[in-house]
Amino acid sequence: MVFHVHYDKAFDRGNPRIGWAYVLTINDLAQVLPDAVQGSTGELLQAWSENWEDLPASKDSLDPIMRALDAARDQTLVLLHSLE
């Protein structure tokens, strides 16, 4: 849903319940990873929980979710690169 709104400007696509499932799964899986990843996925969960109800109508709700998603992805990539 977030990518549909952010990149495609498709405000009628996606489902917030599916978004919840993804965010919760990401946060659960991160529990076995280093603290930096856990922290960023926790921030993603927080951003989603505070803003999902206003999607897709509000860009103000989209931006914090996108920032948290990017940060979680960045931390995950740092971890993966460190495994080389």
NUVO-625033 format. One record per residue: y, x, z of N, C-alpha, C in turn; residue in three letters. Coordinates in pm, 1 decimal. Example, Ala and Ser with C-alpha at 12.3 -4.5 7.8 and 13.67 -1.06 7.14 Angstrom:
<nudrens>
n.v,n.u,n.w,ca.v,ca.u,ca.w,c.v,c.u,c.w,aa
-569.0,1319.0,780.0,-450.0,1230.0,780.0,-330.0,1320.0,780.0,Ala
-225.0,1285.0,708.0,-106.0,1367.0,714.0,3.0,1290.0,787.0,Ser
</nudrens>
This chain:
<nudrens>
n.v,n.u,n.w,ca.v,ca.u,ca.w,c.v,c.u,c.w,aa
-118.6,81.8,0.0,0.0,0.0,0.0,125.1,86.2,0.0,Met
129.3,187.4,84.1,247.2,271.4,96.3,277.1,341.3,-35.9,Val
175.4,395.8,-100.5,197.3,462.5,-229.0,238.0,363.7,-337.4,Phe
182.1,243.1,-335.6,222.7,141.3,-432.9,371.6,112.7,-419.5,His
417.3,99.1,-297.3,558.4,68.4,-274.9,645.7,188.9,-307.7,Val
606.5,305.7,-258.9,689.9,425.0,-273.2,697.4,472.6,-418.0,His
583.5,486.1,-482.4,582.2,546.7,-615.7,593.7,445.2,-729.4,Tyr
530.9,331.9,-716.3,526.9,234.9,-825.8,628.1,122.8,-810.2,Asp
690.8,115.2,-692.7,780.2,3.4,-662.5,707.1,-129.9,-679.8,Lys
577.2,-126.2,-653.6,492.5,-246.5,-661.3,483.9,-307.4,-522.2,Ala
572.4,-399.6,-495.9,583.3,-456.9,-362.4,478.3,-562.9,-334.0,Phe
402.8,-599.0,-435.5,303.6,-704.7,-418.2,161.0,-650.3,-413.3,Asp
145.8,-519.4,-406.6,12.1,-459.9,-406.7,-18.3,-398.1,-271.5,Arg
-144.7,-393.4,-240.9,-186.7,-334.2,-116.1,-203.8,-437.8,-6.7,Gly
-261.7,-391.5,102.2,-293.1,-479.8,212.7,-273.7,-402.8,342.8,Asn
-188.6,-451.0,430.6,-164.5,-377.0,554.9,-288.4,-362.0,642.4,Pro
-381.3,-455.2,636.3,-503.9,-441.1,716.5,-586.9,-322.7,667.2,Arg
-588.2,-301.5,538.2,-657.4,-183.9,484.4,-584.0,-57.8,527.4,Ile
-450.9,-64.0,527.6,-372.5,49.3,577.2,-407.2,83.5,720.1,Gly
-422.2,-19.2,805.0,-463.5,5.2,943.5,-598.2,76.6,948.5,Trp
-691.8,32.3,866.9,-824.9,94.2,866.4,-816.4,242.0,829.2,Ala
-735.5,272.8,728.2,-720.6,413.0,687.0,-655.0,496.5,796.3,Tyr
-545.7,447.5,851.2,-472.7,524.2,952.6,-558.7,546.0,1076.3,Val
-630.1,444.5,1119.9,-717.6,460.1,1236.6,-831.2,558.1,1208.5,Leu
-888.2,551.2,1088.7,-996.2,643.9,1052.6,-945.6,787.2,1047.9,Thr
-829.9,808.0,986.6,-771.1,942.4,981.7,-749.6,994.7,1122.7,Ile
-693.9,911.5,1209.9,-668.2,953.4,1347.5,-798.2,982.7,1421.9,Asn
-899.7,901.3,1402.0,-1029.1,924.2,1467.7,-1092.9,1055.4,1421.7,Asp
-1093.4,1078.9,1291.8,-1155.2,1200.6,1239.0,-1082.2,1326.3,1285.2,Leu
-952.6,1315.6,1305.4,-873.7,1431.5,1347.2,-905.0,1475.6,1489.3,Ala
-973.6,1392.9,1566.0,-1001.5,1427.7,1705.3,-1090.5,1550.7,1719.1,Gln
-1158.7,1589.2,1613.7,-1243.0,1709.4,1619.3,-1173.4,1829.0,1555.5,Val
-1048.2,1813.6,1520.8,-972.0,1919.4,1455.0,-871.7,1980.1,1552.4,Leu
-809.6,2091.7,1515.1,-712.4,2156.7,1604.7,-595.9,2065.3,1642.3,Pro
-529.9,2103.1,1750.2,-421.3,2021.4,1806.5,-311.4,1988.7,1705.7,Asp
-277.3,2082.9,1617.6,-169.4,2058.3,1520.9,-203.2,1940.0,1430.7,Ala
-327.9,1932.1,1388.1,-369.3,1821.2,1302.6,-374.0,1692.0,1384.3,Val
-428.1,1700.4,1504.3,-432.6,1582.2,1591.2,-292.0,1527.8,1617.3,Gln
-198.8,1618.5,1640.4,-61.8,1575.5,1666.3,-0.1,1505.1,1546.7,Gly
-23.1,1560.2,1428.7,36.6,1499.5,1309.8,-28.6,1366.1,1275.6,Ser
-157.6,1353.5,1298.9,-221.5,1224.2,1271.8,-183.9,1121.7,1378.8,Thr
-159.5,1168.8,1499.9,-108.5,1079.8,1603.9,29.9,1027.3,1568.8,Gly
112.2,1113.5,1510.6,245.1,1070.7,1465.6,234.2,971.6,1350.0,Glu
136.2,991.4,1263.8,113.1,896.4,1155.6,74.1,759.8,1213.2,Leu
-16.2,759.8,1308.9,-56.2,634.9,1372.8,64.3,566.4,1437.9,Leu
147.5,643.5,1502.8,266.9,588.5,1567.2,362.9,531.0,1463.3,Gln
387.7,605.5,1356.5,478.6,558.2,1250.9,425.1,430.5,1187.0,Ala
294.2,427.7,1162.1,235.3,307.7,1101.8,249.0,188.8,1196.8,Trp
215.1,209.6,1323.9,216.8,98.6,1419.4,357.4,43.5,1440.1,Ser
458.4,128.0,1426.5,596.1,83.4,1446.3,657.0,20.3,1321.2,Glu
597.9,43.8,1203.9,665.5,4.0,1080.6,584.8,-82.6,985.4,Asn
456.4,-98.2,1005.5,373.1,-164.8,904.8,414.4,-309.5,880.2,Trp
461.7,-377.7,983.4,493.8,-520.0,967.2,611.2,-544.8,872.7,Glu
696.0,-444.9,854.6,811.4,-460.9,767.0,783.0,-418.6,622.8,Asp
663.0,-369.2,597.8,625.9,-333.0,460.1,591.6,-458.2,382.7,Leu
617.0,-463.7,258.1,684.2,-362.2,177.6,833.9,-384.7,165.5,Pro
887.7,-481.7,236.1,1026.7,-524.0,215.4,1130.1,-418.9,253.8,Ala
1101.9,-336.1,351.2,1204.2,-247.8,406.2,1176.1,-100.8,375.3,Ser
1270.0,-37.3,304.9,1259.5,106.2,281.0,1271.7,181.9,413.5,Lys
1344.6,124.0,507.8,1357.5,186.7,639.6,1223.6,197.0,710.8,Asp
1131.4,108.9,679.6,999.0,116.9,739.8,906.5,206.9,658.2,Ser
932.6,219.4,530.5,849.6,303.5,444.2,872.8,451.8,470.8,Leu
997.5,491.5,486.8,1031.0,633.6,500.1,961.1,704.3,616.7,Asp
961.1,648.2,738.6,892.6,719.6,847.4,741.3,730.5,824.4,Pro
683.4,631.0,761.1,540.3,637.0,731.4,513.7,747.4,629.4,Ile
595.1,754.7,525.6,576.3,858.2,424.0,595.9,997.6,483.0,Met
696.7,1014.1,568.7,718.5,1145.0,632.8,598.8,1183.6,718.9,Arg
547.2,1089.8,796.3,432.4,1118.2,883.1,307.6,1145.4,800.8,Ala
290.3,1073.6,692.1,176.1,1096.0,604.2,183.5,1235.4,542.2,Leu
301.0,1273.1,495.3,318.7,1407.5,437.9,292.8,1515.8,542.3,Asp
340.8,1496.1,664.7,320.5,1595.2,770.8,173.0,1609.0,806.2,Ala
101.9,1497.7,814.0,-41.7,1503.1,844.5,-116.9,1573.3,733.0,Ala
-80.2,1543.9,611.5,-144.5,1609.6,497.2,-114.3,1759.6,497.7,Arg
10.1,1796.3,525.3,48.2,1938.0,530.8,-32.3,2012.1,637.2,Asp
-44.9,1953.6,756.2,-121.5,2018.6,863.1,-269.2,2032.2,826.2,Gln
-321.6,1932.2,759.1,-461.2,1938.4,715.3,-479.7,2048.9,612.8,Thr
-386.0,2062.3,520.9,-394.9,2168.0,419.8,-382.0,2306.9,481.8,Leu
-294.7,2320.9,581.6,-284.1,2448.9,653.1,-419.4,2483.8,715.0,Val
-480.3,2387.8,779.3,-612.6,2410.8,839.9,-714.1,2451.2,733.7,Leu
-719.3,2378.8,624.7,-817.8,2408.6,520.2,-796.5,2547.2,460.9,Leu
-672.9,2585.2,439.3,-645.0,2719.6,386.8,-683.4,2827.9,485.0,His
-673.9,2799.7,613.0,-709.8,2899.7,714.3,-861.1,2923.6,718.9,Ser
-938.6,2835.1,661.8,-1084.0,2849.6,663.3,-1135.4,2942.9,554.3,Leu
-1048.1,2981.4,463.6,-1090.5,3068.4,353.0,-1132.7,3204.8,400.7,Glu
</nudrens>
